[in-house]
Amino acid sequence: MPIGPAAALYEVATSTLRWWEREGVLGTDRGADGRRRYGEEELRLIGFAYLRHVVGLMPLDKTAIVVSAAVEREKWQQTVTEEIAALAARIDDLTAAREYLQHLLTCTSDPPVDCPHLDAELIRRTPAGCFPTATNLTTAAHEAAH
């Protein structure tokens, strides 16, 4: 099967298949005419790569590790385990974001910037570890000036 119909099977651009080829996800088999041709095995590999990259949200470099027949089972399983952990962290972040935004919809503080829940989130999440109150902002400005 030529590249166009092969790409159409998974609703990806032909440039995606060429990219996957350059990144080592797919082989570079070509017909006698020099054009890419995909047989049943290659189409299955494209499907497998599609599932890992598009459905599994794995970065292409990690997809290449999992798809490659040359990679040891332990290595690709470790790669998948790491991706599961990364997805779990993203899910936690997205869940927290949804809960925060849902709170804003029902917050009785007007304006919502005065919400005590916001204060708690700022204290917990401020990267420097110190929620900027009027007192510590004044202190920080004073220290920066001297």
C-alpha positions in Angstrom: 0.0 0.0 0.0 1.4 3.5 -0.8 2.0 6.1 1.9 -1.2 8.1 1.2 -3.7 5.3 1.8 -1.5 4.0 4.7 -1.7 7.4 6.4 -5.4 7.7 5.7 -6.1 4.5 7.7 -5.2 6.3 10.9 -6.1 9.8 9.7 -2.6 11.0 10.0 -0.7 13.1 7.4 1.8 11.4 5.1 4.3 13.8 6.7 3.7 12.1 10.0 4.7 8.8 8.6 7.8 10.3 7.0 8.6 11.9 10.4 8.1 8.6 12.2 10.4 7.1 9.7 13.1 9.7 10.4 12.7 9.2 14.1 13.2 5.5 13.9 9.6 4.5 14.6 9.0 3.0 11.2 11.4 1.3 8.8 12.3 2.7 5.4 11.1 -0.1 3.1 10.6 1.0 -0.5 9.3 -0.7 -3.6 11.3 -1.2 -6.8 10.1 2.2 -7.9 11.8 3.9 -4.8 8.4 4.8 -3.2 7.4 3.8 0.2 5.2 0.7 0.3 3.6 -0.7 3.4 2.6 -4.3 3.7 0.5 -5.9 6.5 3.4 -6.0 8.9 4.2 -2.3 8.3 0.6 -1.3 8.6 0.3 -3.0 11.9 3.5 -1.2 13.0 1.9 2.1 12.0 -1.2 1.2 14.0 1.0 0.3 17.0 2.9 3.6 16.7 -0.4 5.5 16.3 -1.8 4.0 19.5 1.3 4.8 21.5 1.8 8.3 20.2 -1.7 9.6 19.4 -3.8 7.6 21.8 -1.2 6.9 24.6 0.1 10.4 24.3 3.7 9.1 24.4 6.4 11.4 23.0 7.8 10.2 19.7 11.2 9.3 21.1 9.5 7.1 23.7 7.2 5.7 21.0 10.2 4.7 19.0 11.7 2.8 22.0 8.4 0.8 22.5 7.9 0.1 18.8 11.5 -0.9 18.0 12.0 -4.6 17.7 15.6 -4.2 18.6 14.8 -2.9 22.1 14.9 -5.3 25.0 11.6 -6.0 26.8 12.8 -4.6 30.1 13.7 -1.2 28.4 10.4 -0.7 26.6 8.5 -1.8 29.8 10.5 0.8 31.8 9.6 3.4 29.2 5.9 2.6 29.4 6.1 2.6 33.2 7.7 6.1 33.2 5.0 7.3 30.8 2.2 5.9 33.1 3.7 7.8 36.0 3.9 11.0 33.9 0.3 10.6 32.9 -0.7 10.1 36.5 1.0 13.4 37.5 -0.7 15.2 34.6 -4.1 13.8 35.7 -3.4 15.0 39.3 -2.6 18.5 37.9 -5.6 18.6 35.7 -7.9 17.4 38.5 -6.5 20.1 40.8 -7.1 22.7 38.0 -10.7 21.5 37.5 -11.4 21.6 41.2 -9.9 25.1 41.5 -11.9 26.4 38.6 -15.1 24.8 39.8 -14.5 26.5 43.2 -14.2 29.9 41.4 -17.7 29.3 39.9 -19.3 29.0 43.3 -17.0 31.3 45.3 -19.0 33.8 47.4 -16.0 36.2 47.6 -16.4 39.3 45.5 -14.0 39.8 43.8 -12.8 36.2 43.8 -9.2 37.4 44.3 -10.3 37.9 48.0 -11.2 34.3 48.4 -9.7 32.5 51.4 -9.4 29.3 49.3 -7.2 31.3 46.9 -5.0 32.3 49.9 -4.6 28.7 50.9 -3.7 27.7 47.3 -1.2 30.5 47.0 0.5 29.6 50.3 0.7 26.0 49.2 1.8 26.6 45.6 3.9 29.8 45.6 7.3 28.5 44.2 9.4 30.6 46.5 7.6 29.1 49.4 6.3 32.3 50.8 2.9 33.8 50.0 3.3 37.5 49.2 1.5 39.3 51.9 1.7 43.1 52.4 4.1 42.6 55.3 6.6 40.3 53.5 6.4 42.3 50.2 7.3 45.4 52.1 10.2 43.6 53.8 11.4 42.1 50.5 11.3 45.6 48.8 13.2 47.1 51.7 15.9 44.4 51.6 16.2 44.7 47.8 16.8 48.5 48.2 19.6 48.0 50.6 
